[in-house]
Amino acid sequence: MSSNNEEPLFLIDDDDEAQAITALESWKILIVDDDQEIHAVTKMALSDVIIADKSLEFIHAYSGEQAMDVLAHQDNIAMVLLDVVMESDDAGLKVARAIRSELRNDEIRIVLRTGQPGYAPEESVIKDYDINDYKTKTELTRSRLLTTVYAAIRSYQQLRTINENRRGLRKIIHSASNLMEKHSIVNFSEGVVTQLASLLGLSAEGIVGARAPHQDNEILVLGAAGQFAGSINRSLSSLNSKFIEDAVKQCLREKRHLQLEGASVFFIDGQVHQAAAYIETAELLENYDQELLEVFLANIAVGFENANLFEELRAAAYRDPLTGVANRGEFSRRLTSLAKHKDEKTVVAIIDIDHFSDVNDGLGQDVGNLLLRSVALRLSEQLGQEVFVSRIAADVFGLIGPEEIISPRNLNELFRLPYRAGEHHIPLSITCGFTAASNSEHESGKSLLKQAYIALKNAKKNSFERHNYYLPYMEQETQRRLHIVRMLRADFADRRLQVWYQPQICLTTQRIIGVESLLRWPQRDGSYISPGEFIPLAEYSGLIVDIGAWVIEEACQQIRQFDELGLPELRVAVNVSVPQFRMRDFPELVEQQLQNHNVSPDRLELEITESIVMEDPDLVADILYRLKRQGIHVAIDDFGVGFSSLSYLQKLPLDRIKIDKTFVHNSNEDSGRIIIETIVNMAHRLGLSVLAEGVELEEQVSYFKNLEVAEAQGFHFAKPMPAAKLAELLAKQSANVN
């Protein structure tokens, strides 16, 4: 497009402004000048120009500051016609410097213009900031301006192609080196779109689609660019374009490239997986370098196959194979992502199915597996897509989602109806722990997982409603318990625990006939931690087995020391915990200690609770009979408080019943006396001795003597005391008798 009009362009005086051609695609040109007439004349001179099938679109700025604002908010500006002298002598130069240095835009072409013939920028500016041209306004005729614009646009187009090519390759290379990441196939597919479009000299507008696993009719968008970017990981039908959907399906069905009106679809043929790349272009496929295109698609097919392989491995690593929902690993990954955002309206929940082991034990593991699948399916379907469902342990599910959906009421409603497992319809109940995403202390999901488990444990232990929300005090209490367990373990290893003894009195002679061994845990400041606090923790941690064995050893050793001091013979009672009784060789361990210290078995009495009896009656009976054959006495401690079946009194080889101090304290009331007298009468009929615990008043002593209760212990007689003090008391008692 040439012109014979060689008059200086900017001497034309014409108020009529030509209208620019409007097109869907155009080259954007930014005119920066403080003279409005320059804007009008430039626009008029270039208004009908078409370059590479695109018209020119003009954007106007009247100062360097306005130009920078436009450049910061406008994408894809091809060139700037930039006045040098505006609000300052070097305003244009500052804009050029900012484009390259601050905006880091190396694609936009810059043409400097000045109305002052004697003014020229330094040579270094033109070189350092990649200036396409520098002209005085009087030099620019229309033909020269057109030449300058053509050259700048072509240069811009080439740079864009090179950069798009580089960006596409970078995406593919980067995704290939990070295929184990979650979005590896997404990154790879997006890189395919970008690189394919660059190879064809097009803008990146398109998608890569492939068939969903095990769903022949469902096409998923694996990668996308341009206007389609929001469709990644969604169904192809979500694009609401029957044209694109039919094109991709036809390509996959016919396994060949397609040339359609306004688009090309490329078939990517992997050994196992196939995909289709849809690119918007009106250019015919024949116009491209076919050999280069096929080589590129062949390489993409190999990479696509590898990407799918790693994606399947990743899915296997983060998918529960039994139920099909996410596993604990994926749940932890989601929690980590959630912890970084601290969404106040998102809740994390852990669901524990109550007594699930009974299903496996009673109906078999196959039915249990079917039941777990049924639970996972109902959770996924009923809670909806907004809720993330995972199986994080054998019968434990994890949920992440909006607080209005993940609530105790909604979850309990899901478990209101029975679950089907094969031919069975099984009712289930659950216990749940909840925590808000905003409770996250670190950018790690571990804190949220810990909080939800703390709430779950608290719900199991304390909540009648079988659910609980995490509160900070719960964690503090848990930390305190763990701290106590650590201290207890350390102090037990250092032999800082002590065994104290509380005398048991014959109510007829008022003499000490036995003692009960009681654990004491002294602290370095002289205080003591209550047995009611640390013994349950010792049982929970399993340390009670070692501590219990040590107490039996101490008791046997103390009996031997009393004998060596010439003190009266007396029995020593030792409490036995549930974990100790679960050890089948427990009788042999006791027998070994008696032999080690040369102690007669009838000097040792083992106290068990009703809870031990009811834990496993057959095991307990077997162990008690083995103990009795050795000559060891057995007593039931805290009798009556367990509300247990009384049938074990007839079946087990017992010697003594200890009436719990709760009943003793109520011996002044009719209701209390009824229970006490019933227990005493029953024991006497069964030939069992009776001991009253917690006796503190003389009236209680008289009451139990009248009932012919043989023995008692309590503060009325003596408090628990160290062995040395007990020895003094026994020596004093012996002296008084003599």
C-alpha positions in Angstrom: 0.0 0.0 0.0 1.9 3.0 -1.3 0.9 6.7 -1.6 2.1 9.5 -3.9 1.4 12.0 -1.3 4.8 12.8 0.1 3.9 15.9 2.0 4.8 15.8 5.7 1.9 14.0 7.4 1.6 16.2 10.4 1.2 19.4 8.5 -2.3 18.3 7.3 -5.1 20.3 8.9 -8.2 18.2 8.8 -10.8 18.1 11.6 -12.6 15.1 10.2 -11.6 11.9 12.0 -11.7 8.7 10.0 -13.5 5.8 11.6 -11.4 2.7 12.4 -12.4 -0.6 11.0 -13.9 -2.8 13.8 -13.0 -6.4 13.8 -12.9 -9.3 16.3 -9.1 -9.4 16.1 -6.9 -6.3 15.6 -3.5 -4.9 16.2 -3.6 -2.5 19.1 -1.6 0.7 18.6 -1.0 3.1 21.5 -0.7 6.8 20.4 1.0 8.8 23.1 1.2 12.6 22.5 0.1 15.7 24.2 -1.2 17.2 21.0 -4.8 16.0 20.2 -4.3 16.9 16.5 -1.5 14.4 16.2 -3.9 11.7 17.5 -6.5 12.6 15.0 -4.2 12.8 12.0 -2.4 9.5 12.9 -5.7 7.7 13.2 -7.0 9.1 9.9 -3.8 8.1 8.1 -4.0 4.5 9.4 -7.7 3.9 9.7 -8.1 1.7 6.6 -4.9 -0.3 7.0 -5.1 -4.1 7.2 -2.0 -6.1 8.2 -2.1 -9.9 8.2 -5.9 -9.9 7.9 -6.2 -7.7 11.0 -7.3 -4.1 11.3 -5.7 -1.5 13.6 -7.2 -0.5 16.9 -6.1 2.8 18.4 -5.7 3.6 22.1 -4.9 7.2 23.2 -2.8 8.7 26.0 -1.9 12.3 26.3 1.0 12.1 28.8 3.6 9.7 29.9 1.7 9.0 33.1 -1.5 8.1 31.2 0.6 5.9 28.9 1.9 3.9 31.8 -1.6 3.5 33.2 -2.8 2.2 29.9 0.1 -0.2 29.5 -0.3 -1.6 33.0 -4.0 -2.5 32.3 -4.0 -3.3 28.5 -2.8 -6.6 27.1 -1.5 -7.3 23.7 -0.5 -3.8 22.6 1.5 -4.3 19.5 3.3 -0.9 19.2 3.6 2.5 20.8 3.8 5.7 18.7 5.5 7.7 21.5 6.1 11.4 21.7 9.4 12.2 23.4 8.6 15.7 24.8 5.4 16.0 26.7 5.0 17.0 30.3 8.8 17.0 30.5 11.6 16.9 27.9 12.2 13.2 28.5 8.7 12.0 29.3 8.7 9.6 26.3 12.1 8.2 27.2 10.9 7.5 30.7 7.9 5.6 29.3 10.2 3.5 27.0 12.5 2.8 29.9 9.6 1.7 32.1 8.1 -0.6 29.4 11.3 -2.6 29.3 12.5 -2.3 32.9 9.4 -2.1 35.0 6.7 -3.9 32.9 9.4 -6.2 31.5 7.6 -6.2 28.2 10.0 -7.1 25.4 7.4 -7.7 22.8 5.7 -4.3 22.3 7.4 -2.2 19.6 8.3 1.4 20.3 8.5 4.2 17.8 9.8 7.5 19.1 8.5 10.8 17.6 9.4 14.4 18.3 8.2 17.7 17.0 11.5 19.3 17.8 13.9 18.6 14.9 17.1 19.3 16.9 16.2 17.1 19.8 17.3 13.5 19.7 17.7 10.8 22.5 21.0 9.4 23.4 22.1 6.4 21.3 22.3 4.2 24.4 18.5 4.7 25.0 17.6 3.5 21.5 20.0 0.5 22.0 19.1 -0.4 25.6 15.4 -0.1 25.3 15.0 -1.8 21.9 13.5 1.2 20.1 12.2 0.3 16.6 12.5 3.8 15.1 13.0 7.4 15.9 11.6 10.1 13.7 10.7 13.8 13.8 7.1 14.4 13.1 7.9 16.5 10.0 9.7 13.5 8.5 6.7 11.2 8.7 4.7 11.2 5.5 1.9 8.7 5.2 3.9 6.2 3.3 6.8 6.4 5.8 4.4 6.0 8.7 2.9 3.0 7.0 6.3 1.5 6.5 7.2 2.1 10.1 3.9 0.5 11.3 4.3 -2.5 9.0 7.8 -3.1 10.2 6.8 -2.8 13.9 3.8 -5.0 13.6 5.7 -7.7 11.7 8.5 -7.6 14.3 5.9 -7.8 17.1 4.2 -10.8 15.4 7.5 -12.6 15.2 8.4 -11.9 18.8 4.9 -13.1 19.9 5.3 -16.3 18.0 8.8 -17.0 19.4 7.6 -16.2 23.0 4.4 -18.3 22.6 6.6 -21.1 21.3 8.9 -20.7 24.3 6.0 -20.6 26.8 4.4 -23.7 25.3 7.7 -25.7 25.4 8.3 -24.5 28.9 4.9 -25.8 30.0 5.6 -29.2 28.4 9.1 -29.5 29.8 8.1 -28.3 33.2 5.1 -30.7 33.4 7.3 -33.6 32.2 9.7 -32.9 35.0 6.9 -32.7 37.6 4.6 -35.4 36.5 4.2 -36.7 40.0 2.5 -33.4 41.0 -1.2 -33.4 41.3 -1.9 -31.3 38.2 0.7 -33.0 36.0 -1.7 -34.1 33.2 -3.4 -30.7 33.4 -0.1 -28.8 33.0 1.0 -31.1 30.2 -2.3 -30.8 28.3 -2.3 -27.0 28.6 1.2 -27.0 27.2 0.0 -29.0 24.3 -2.6 -26.4 23.4 -0.2 -23.5 23.8 2.7 -25.2 21.8 0.4 -26.5 19.1 -1.1 -23.0 18.6 2.4 -21.5 18.5 3.5 -24.0 16.0 0.6 -23.0 13.8 1.2 -19.3 14.4 -2.1 -18.9 16.3 -3.1 -17.5 19.6 -3.6 -20.2 22.2 -7.4 -20.8 22.1 -8.3 -24.4 22.5 -8.7 -27.6 24.6 -7.4 -31.1 25.0 -10.1 -33.7 25.6 -9.9 -37.4 26.4 -12.3 -40.1 27.4 -13.0 -40.4 31.2 -11.8 -43.7 32.7 -14.4 -46.5 32.4 -16.9 -44.0 30.9 -16.8 -44.3 27.1 -19.4 -41.6 26.5 -17.9 -39.0 28.9 -15.2 -36.6 27.6 -13.1 -34.7 30.1 -11.2 -31.5 29.4 -7.7 -32.3 30.5 -6.1 -29.0 29.5 -7.3 -25.6 28.1 -6.0 -22.2 27.2 -7.5 -18.8 26.3 -11.2 -18.4 26.7 -11.5 -22.1 27.6 -9.2 -22.0 30.6 -12.0 -22.3 33.1 -13.1 -25.7 31.7 -10.2 -27.8 32.9 -11.1 -31.0 34.8 -14.7 -30.6 33.7 -16.9 -32.4 31.3 -16.7 -31.4 27.6 -20.4 -30.8 27.7 -19.9 -28.0 30.3 -18.6 -25.8 27.4 -22.2 -25.6 26.2 -20.9 -25.9 22.6 -22.3 -28.7 20.6 -19.9 -27.8 17.8 -16.8 -28.4 19.9 -18.3 -31.5 21.6 -19.2 -33.1 18.3 -15.8 -32.2 16.8 -13.8 -33.8 19.6 -16.0 -36.9 19.7 -15.7 -37.3 15.9 -11.9 -36.9 16.1 -11.6 -39.6 18.8 -14.1 -41.9 17.1 -12.5 -41.7 13.6 -9.0 -41.4 15.0 -7.8 -38.7 12.5 -7.2 -35.0 12.2 -10.2 -32.9 11.3 -10.4 -29.6 9.4 -13.7 -27.8 10.3 -15.0 -24.3 9.7 -13.1 -22.1 12.1 -11.2 -24.9 13.9 -8.9 -27.8 13.5 -8.9 -30.9 15.7 -5.7 -32.9 16.0 -5.8 -36.6 17.0 -3.2 -37.6 19.6 -2.7 -41.4 19.4 -1.1 -43.0 22.4 -0.6 -46.7 22.9 -3.3 -46.9 25.5 -4.9 -43.5 25.7 -6.1 -41.2 23.0 -6.8 -37.5 23.1 -8.0 -34.7 20.8 -6.6 -31.2 20.7 -9.2 -28.6 19.5 -7.6 -25.4 18.2 -9.6 -22.4 16.8 -8.2 -21.5 13.4 -9.6 -20.8 10.0 -6.4 -21.9 8.3 -6.4 -25.1 6.3 -4.3 -28.0 7.7 -2.7 -28.3 4.3 -1.1 -25.0 4.7 1.0 -26.1 7.6 4.3 -28.1 7.5 2.7 -31.6 7.6 5.9 -33.4 8.5 6.8 -31.0 11.3 3.2 -31.3 12.6 3.2 -35.1 12.6 6.6 -35.3 14.3 5.3 -32.9 17.0 2.0 -34.8 17.5 4.0 -38.1 17.7 6.2 -36.7 20.5 3.1 -35.3 22.2 1.5 -38.7 22.1 4.5 -40.3 23.9 4.5 -37.5 26.5 0.7 -37.7 26.9 1.0 -41.5 27.5 3.6 -40.9 30.2 1.6 -38.2 31.8 -1.4 -40.4 31.9 0.6 -43.2 33.4 1.9 -41.0 36.2 -1.5 -39.6 36.7 -2.9 -43.1 37.2 -0.1 -43.9 39.6 -0.9 -40.7 41.5 -4.6 -41.6 41.5 -3.7 -45.0 42.9 -1.5 -43.4 45.6 -4.3 -41.1 46.7 -7.4 -43.3 46.1 -8.9 -45.8 48.5 -9.1 -49.0 46.4 -12.0 -50.5 48.4 -14.5 -47.6 48.4 -13.2 -45.5 45.5 -13.1 -42.3 47.5 -9.9 -40.5 48.4 -7.6 -42.1 50.9 -5.8 -40.6 54.0 -2.9 -39.3 51.9 -5.2 -37.2 49.7 -7.2 -36.1 52.8 -3.9 -34.8 54.3 -3.1 -33.0 51.0 -6.4 -31.3 51.0 -6.0 -30.3 54.7 -2.6 -28.8 53.9 -4.2 -26.7 51.1 -7.1 -25.7 53.4 -4.8 -24.7 56.3 -3.1 -22.1 54.1 -6.4 -20.3 53.4 -8.1 -20.6 56.8 -11.6 -20.4 55.4 -13.9 -19.7 58.4 -16.9 -21.3 56.7 -15.2 -24.6 56.0 -15.4 -27.5 58.5 -13.3 -30.7 58.8 -15.0 -33.7 60.3 -14.0 -37.3 61.2 -16.6 -39.9 61.3 -16.0 -43.1 63.3 -18.5 -46.0 62.8 -19.4 -47.4 66.2 -18.7 -51.1 66.9 -17.8 -51.8 63.3 -15.6 -54.7 64.3 -18.8 -56.5 65.4 -19.9 -56.6 61.7 -16.6 -58.2 60.6 -16.6 -60.6 63.5 -20.3 -61.6 63.2 -21.0 -61.4 59.4 -17.5 -61.7 57.9 -15.0 -59.3 56.3 -16.7 -59.5 52.9 -19.9 -58.0 54.4 -17.8 -55.4 56.2 -16.2 -54.4 53.0 -19.6 -54.1 51.3 -20.8 -52.0 54.2 -17.9 -49.6 53.9 -18.6 -49.2 50.2 -22.2 -48.5 51.0 -21.3 -45.8 53.5 -18.8 -44.1 51.1 -21.4 -44.1 48.4 -24.1 -42.5 50.5 -21.8 -39.9 51.9 -20.6 -38.9 48.4 -24.0 -38.8 46.9 -26.0 -37.2 49.7 -23.4 -34.6 50.7 -22.9 -33.4 47.2 -19.9 -32.1 45.2 -19.1 -29.3 47.7 -18.0 -31.9 50.2 -14.7 -33.8 49.9 -15.1 -37.4 51.2 -12.3 -39.8 52.1 -11.6 -43.0 54.0 -8.8 -42.4 56.3 -8.8 -45.5 58.4 -10.5 -48.9 58.6 -13.9 -47.6 59.6 -13.1 -43.9 59.8 -14.1 -41.3 57.1 -12.9 -37.8 56.7 -15.0 -34.9 55.4 -14.1 -31.3 54.3 -16.8 -28.9 53.2 -19.2 -26.0 54.1 -20.3 -25.9 57.7 -24.0 -25.7 56.7 -23.6 -29.2 55.1 -21.2 -30.9 57.4 -23.1 -30.6 60.7 -24.0 -33.2 63.4 -27.6 -33.1 62.4 -27.0 -33.7 58.7 -24.5 -36.5 59.4 -26.8 -38.3 61.9 -29.6 -38.0 59.4 -27.5 -39.9 56.8 -27.1 -42.7 59.3 -30.8 -42.8 60.3 -31.6 -45.5 57.8 -29.8 -48.9 57.6 -27.0 -49.5 55.1 -27.2 -52.3 52.6 -24.3 -54.8 52.5 -25.2 -57.7 50.1 -28.3 -59.3 51.5 -28.0 -57.5 54.8 -29.5 -54.2 55.9 -27.4 -53.0 58.8 -28.1 -50.1 61.1 -25.1 -48.0 62.1 -24.3 -45.3 64.6 -21.4 -42.9 64.5 -19.2 -40.7 66.6 -17.9 -37.5 65.1 -15.2 -34.9 65.7 -15.3 -31.5 64.1 -12.9 -28.6 63.8 -13.1 -25.3 61.8 -10.6 -24.7 59.1 -9.9 -21.3 60.7 -8.4 -23.2 63.7 -5.3 -24.2 61.8 -2.2 -23.0 63.6 0.3 -23.6 60.8 0.2 -23.9 57.0 0.0 -27.7 57.5 -3.0 -30.0 57.5 -1.5 -32.0 60.4 -2.9 -29.5 63.0 -6.4 -29.7 61.6 -6.3 -33.5 61.5 -5.0 -33.6 65.1 -7.8 -31.3 66.2 -10.5 -33.3 64.6 -9.2 -36.5 66.2 -9.0 -34.7 69.6 -12.6 -33.7 69.2 -13.5 -37.3 68.2 -11.8 -38.8 71.2 -13.5 -36.2 73.5 -16.8 -37.2 72.0 -16.2 -40.9 72.6 -15.2 -40.2 76.2 -17.4 -37.4 77.4 -20.2 -36.6 75.0 -23.7 -38.0 75.4 -24.6 -36.8 71.9 -21.6 -38.7 70.4 -20.1 -35.6 68.6 -17.9 -32.7 69.7 -16.3 -29.6 68.2 -12.7 -29.0 68.9 -11.9 -26.4 71.5 -8.4 -25.3 72.6 -8.8 -26.7 76.1 -9.2 -30.2 74.7 -5.7 -30.0 73.2 -4.3 -28.5 76.3 -5.8 -31.3 78.4 -4.4 -33.9 75.9 -1.0 -32.3 76.1 -1.2 -32.3 79.9 -2.0 -36.0 79.9 0.9 -36.8 77.6 3.2 -34.7 79.7 2.1 -36.7 82.8 2.6 -40.0 81.0 6.1 -38.9 80.0 6.9 -37.8 83.6 5.5 -41.0 85.0 7.5 -43.2 82.6 10.7 -41.2 83.5 10.1 -41.3 87.3 9.2 -45.0 87.3 12.5 -45.7 85.4 14.3 -43.6 88.1 12.4 -45.6 90.8 10.8 -42.5 92.2 7.4 -44.1 92.7 6.6 -45.3 96.2 4.4 -48.0 97.7 2.5 -47.0 100.8 0.4 -49.2 103.0 -3.0 -48.7 104.7 -3.7 -51.0 107.7 -6.7 -53.3 107.6 -8.2 -53.9 111.1 -9.9 -56.8 112.7 -13.0 -55.3 114.3 -13.1 -57.8 117.0 -9.5 -57.5 118.3 -8.8 -54.0 116.9 -5.5 -55.3 115.7 -3.8 -54.9 112.3 -4.2 -58.1 110.4 -3.4 -56.9 106.9 -2.5 -53.9 104.7 -3.4 -52.6 101.3 -0.6 -51.6 99.0 -1.2 -48.1 97.5 0.9 -46.3 94.8 2.2 -42.8 95.6 4.0 -40.5 93.1 6.0 -37.8 95.0 7.0 -34.7 93.1 10.3 -32.8 93.5 8.4 -29.9 95.3 7.1 -32.2 98.0 3.6 -32.6 96.5 1.9 -35.7 95.2 0.0 -36.4 92.1 -3.3 -38.2 92.9 -3.5 -41.9 92.0 -6.9 -41.2 90.6 -5.2 -39.1 87.9 -2.1 -41.0 87.0 -3.2 -44.6 87.4 -5.8 -44.3 84.5 -3.1 -42.8 82.4 -0.7 -45.6 83.3 -3.4 -48.1 82.2 -4.0 -46.1 79.0 -0.3 -46.0 78.1 0.3 -49.6 79.0 2.8 -48.7 81.7 0.6 -50.1 84.3 1.8 -53.7 83.5 5.3 -52.9 84.5 4.3 -50.8 87.5 1.9 -53.5 88.6 4.7 -56.1 88.5 6.9 -53.8 90.4 4.3 -53.3 93.1 3.9 -57.1 93.6 7.6 -57.4 93.9 7.7 -54.6 96.4 4.9 -56.2 98.4 6.7 -59.6 98.5 9.9 -57.9 99.5 8.1 -55.9 102.3 6.5 -59.0 103.7 10.0 -60.6 103.9 11.3 -57.5 105.7 8.5 -57.5 108.2 9.2 -61.1 109.0 12.9 -60.4 109.4 12.1 -57.6 111.9 10.1 -60.1 114.0 6.8 -58.3 113.3 3.5 -60.2 113.4 2.5 -62.0 110.3 0.0 -60.2 108.2 -1.3 -60.4 104.6 -0.5 -57.7 102.0 -3.2 -56.8 99.5 -2.2 -55.6 96.0 -4.6 -54.2 93.3 -4.4 -55.8 89.9 -5.3 -53.9 86.7 -7.2 -55.2 83.6 -4.0 -55.2 81.4 -2.2 -57.4 84.0 -5.0 -59.9 84.0 -4.9 -60.1 80.2 -1.4 -61.7 80.5 -2.0 -65.5 80.6 1.3 -66.0 82.4 0.3 -63.6 85.2 0.0 -66.4 87.8 3.5 -67.7 86.9 4.9 -64.1 87.3 3.3 -63.8 90.8 4.6 -67.3 91.8 8.1 -66.3 90.7 8.1 -63.2 92.9 6.9 -65.3 95.9 9.7 -67.8 95.4 12.3 -65.0 94.9 11.5 -63.6 98.3 10.6 -66.8 100.0 7.1 -65.6 100.9 4.2 -67.9 101.7 1.4 -67.5 99.1 -1.3 -67.0 101.8 0.4 -63.8 102.9 -0.5 -62.2 99.5 -4.0 -61.1 98.5 -4.8 -59.9 95.0 -7.6 -57.3 94.7 -9.6 -57.3 91.5 -12.5 -55.1 90.4 -15.9 -56.2 88.9 -14.8 -54.6 85.6 -11.9 -57.2 85.4 -14.4 -60.0 85.9 -16.8 -58.7 83.2 -14.0 -58.0 80.7 -13.5 -61.7 79.9 -15.2 -64.0 82.6 -13.7 -67.2 81.2 -10.1 -65.9 81.1 -10.5 -64.4 84.6 -11.9 -67.7 86.0 -9.0 -69.6 84.6 -6.4 -67.2 86.0 -8.1 -67.1 89.5 -8.2 -70.8 89.8 -4.5 -71.0 88.9 -3.8 -68.4 91.6 -5.9 -70.2 94.2 -4.1 -73.5 93.5 -0.9 -71.6 94.6 -2.6 -70.6 97.9 -3.0 -66.9 97.0 -6.0 -65.0 98.4 -8.4 -63.1 96.1 -10.7 -60.2 97.0 -13.3 -58.2 95.0 -12.6 -54.5 95.5 -15.2 -51.7 95.3 -18.0 -54.3 95.4 -21.4 -53.0 94.2 -20.3 -50.0 92.2 -20.1 -51.9 88.9 -23.7 -53.0 88.7 -22.4 -56.3 87.4 -24.1 -59.7 87.3 -23.8 -61.4 90.7 -23.5 -64.8 89.1 -19.7 -64.6 89.1 -19.7 -64.8 92.9 -20.8 -68.4 92.7 -18.4 -69.3 89.9 -15.1 -67.6 90.9 -12.8 -68.7 93.8 -13.0 -65.6 96.0 -12.0 -65.1 99.6 -13.2 -61.6 100.4 -15.6 -58.9 99.4 -14.7 -55.2 100.1 -17.7 -53.0 100.5 -17.1 -49.8 98.6 -16.6 -46.6 100.7 -19.6 -45.0 98.8 -21.9 -47.4 100.6 -20.1 -47.0 103.9 -20.5 -43.2 103.8 -24.2 -43.7 103.4 -24.5 -46.2 106.3 -26.4 -43.6 108.3 -29.3 -43.6 105.8 -31.9 -46.2 105.3 -31.1 -46.7 101.6 -27.4 -47.1 102.4 -28.0 -49.6 105.1 -30.3 -51.7 102.9 -27.6 -52.2 100.3 -24.9 -52.8 102.9 -26.9 -55.4 104.8 -27.9 -57.2 101.6 -24.2 -57.4 100.6 -23.1 -58.7 104.0 -25.9 -61.2 104.2 -25.1 -62.5 100.7 -21.4 -62.8 101.4 -22.0 -64.7 104.7 -24.2 -67.2 102.9 -21.5 -67.7 100.2 -18.9 -68.2 102.9 -17.0 -65.0 102.0 -15.3 -62.7 104.4 -16.3 -59.0 104.3 -14.2 -55.8 104.7 -15.6 -52.3 104.9 -13.6 -49.6 103.2 -13.5 -45.9 104.1 -14.5 -46.2 107.7 -14.1 -42.8 109.3 -16.5 -42.6 112.3 -16.9 -44.6 115.5 -20.6 -45.0 114.7 -19.6 -46.8 111.5 -17.3 -49.1 113.4 -20.2 -50.1 115.8 -22.6 -50.6 112.9 -20.3 -53.0 111.0 -19.4 -54.9 114.2 -23.1 -55.5 114.8 -23.4 -56.8 111.3 -20.6 -59.2 112.1 -18.4 -57.7 109.4 -14.9 -59.0 110.2 -12.6 -56.3 109.0 -12.4 -52.6 108.1 -10.0 -50.0 106.9 -10.2 -46.2 106.7 -9.0 -43.0 108.2 -10.6 -43.8 111.6 -7.9 -46.4 112.1 -5.0 -45.1 110.0 -4.1 -43.3 106.8 -1.8 -44.8 104.1 1.8 -44.6 105.2 5.3 -45.4 104.0 6.7 -48.9 104.9 9.0 -47.5 107.6 6.2 -45.8 109.4 4.1 -49.0 109.1 6.9 -51.0 110.7 7.0 -48.6 113.6 3.2 -48.9 114.1 3.4 -52.7 113.9 6.3 -52.8 116.4 4.3 -50.6 118.8 1.2 -52.8 118.5 3.4 -55.9 119.2 4.9 -54.3 122.2 1.5 -53.4 123.7 0.4 -57.0 123.3 3.5 -58.3 125.1 
